[in-house]
Amino acid sequence: MFDTESDFSEAHDVAGMHPGVTRKMKDLWRHEWLRHVGRPLTQPAPNICRLNEKYNQPMMRIPDR
């Protein structure tokens, strides 16, 4: 997490400097997620969006002349 208003280059990790605040923000986010969605957040299956099929195709070759 970065403060881009005063640190545009994102050189100072604000989350690392304030781990307690970061933990509170994560807990609040999870609480709000459960309140609005009603089920825990889970990691989607790797093939959920079928991008694996699209990007794991063999590379196209430029034909020899």
C-alpha positions as YAML, in Angstrom:
chain: A
units: angstrom
residues:
- id: 1
  name: MET
  ca: [0.00, 0.00, 0.00]
- id: 2
  name: PHE
  ca: [1.41, 3.38, -1.00]
- id: 3
  name: ASP
  ca: [0.56, 7.04, -0.48]
- id: 4
  name: THR
  ca: [0.74, 8.29, -4.06]
- id: 5
  name: GLU
  ca: [-0.22, 11.82, -3.05]
- id: 6
  name: SER
  ca: [3.13, 12.39, -1.35]
- id: 7
  name: ASP
  ca: [5.15, 9.48, -2.81]
- id: 8
  name: PHE
  ca: [4.34, 9.22, -6.51]
- id: 9
  name: SER
  ca: [7.21, 6.78, -7.16]
- id: 10
  name: GLU
  ca: [5.79, 4.35, -4.57]
- id: 11
  name: ALA
  ca: [9.21, 4.07, -2.91]
- id: 12
  name: HIS
  ca: [7.85, 3.95, 0.66]
- id: 13
  name: ASP
  ca: [5.66, 0.97, 1.60]
- id: 14
  name: VAL
  ca: [3.11, 2.48, 4.00]
- id: 15
  name: ALA
  ca: [1.61, -0.93, 4.78]
- id: 16
  name: GLY
  ca: [5.02, -2.18, 5.88]
- id: 17
  name: MET
  ca: [5.50, 0.84, 8.12]
- id: 18
  name: HIS
  ca: [2.06, 0.43, 9.75]
- id: 19
  name: PRO
  ca: [1.24, -3.31, 9.95]
- id: 20
  name: GLY
  ca: [-1.42, -2.80, 12.64]
- id: 21
  name: VAL
  ca: [-3.39, -0.39, 10.46]
- id: 22
  name: THR
  ca: [-3.01, -2.73, 7.48]
- id: 23
  name: ARG
  ca: [-4.35, -5.66, 9.54]
- id: 24
  name: LYS
  ca: [-7.35, -3.58, 10.65]
- id: 25
  name: MET
  ca: [-8.08, -2.59, 7.04]
- id: 26
  name: LYS
  ca: [-7.93, -6.24, 5.93]
- id: 27
  name: ASP
  ca: [-10.22, -7.31, 8.76]
- id: 28
  name: LEU
  ca: [-12.70, -4.55, 7.89]
- id: 29
  name: TRP
  ca: [-12.59, -5.54, 4.21]
- id: 30
  name: ARG
  ca: [-13.32, -9.21, 5.08]
- id: 31
  name: HIS
  ca: [-16.14, -8.16, 7.41]
- id: 32
  name: GLU
  ca: [-17.73, -6.01, 4.70]
- id: 33
  name: TRP
  ca: [-17.27, -8.77, 2.11]
- id: 34
  name: LEU
  ca: [-19.12, -11.25, 4.31]
- id: 35
  name: ARG
  ca: [-21.80, -8.69, 5.12]
- id: 36
  name: HIS
  ca: [-22.52, -7.95, 1.45]
- id: 37
  name: VAL
  ca: [-21.71, -11.26, -0.26]
- id: 38
  name: GLY
  ca: [-22.58, -13.70, 2.52]
- id: 39
  name: ARG
  ca: [-19.90, -16.29, 1.90]
- id: 40
  name: PRO
  ca: [-16.13, -16.37, 2.49]
- id: 41
  name: LEU
  ca: [-13.82, -15.18, -0.25]
- id: 42
  name: THR
  ca: [-12.04, -18.11, -1.89]
- id: 43
  name: GLN
  ca: [-9.34, -18.43, -4.52]
- id: 44
  name: PRO
  ca: [-10.89, -19.24, -7.92]
- id: 45
  name: ALA
  ca: [-9.89, -22.38, -9.76]
- id: 46
  name: PRO
  ca: [-6.96, -21.78, -12.16]
- id: 47
  name: ASN
  ca: [-9.10, -22.44, -15.25]
- id: 48
  name: ILE
  ca: [-12.11, -20.40, -14.15]
- id: 49
  name: CYS
  ca: [-11.87, -17.90, -17.00]
- id: 50
  name: ARG
  ca: [-10.38, -20.19, -19.64]
- id: 51
  name: LEU
  ca: [-7.38, -17.88, -20.14]
- id: 52
  name: ASN
  ca: [-5.10, -20.87, -19.63]
- id: 53
  name: GLU
  ca: [-6.39, -22.42, -22.85]
- id: 54
  name: LYS
  ca: [-5.87, -19.19, -24.77]
- id: 55
  name: TYR
  ca: [-2.36, -18.42, -23.53]
- id: 56
  name: ASN
  ca: [-0.96, -21.94, -23.29]
- id: 57
  name: GLN
  ca: [-1.22, -22.59, -27.01]
- id: 58
  name: PRO
  ca: [1.95, -23.35, -28.98]
- id: 59
  name: MET
  ca: [3.68, -20.25, -30.31]
- id: 60
  name: MET
  ca: [2.93, -19.39, -33.93]
- id: 61
  name: ARG
  ca: [5.88, -19.61, -36.25]
- id: 62
  name: ILE
  ca: [6.77, -17.20, -39.01]
- id: 63
  name: PRO
  ca: [6.88, -19.31, -42.16]
- id: 64
  name: ASP
  ca: [10.22, -19.82, -43.90]
- id: 65
  name: ARG
  ca: [10.55, -18.04, -47.22]
...
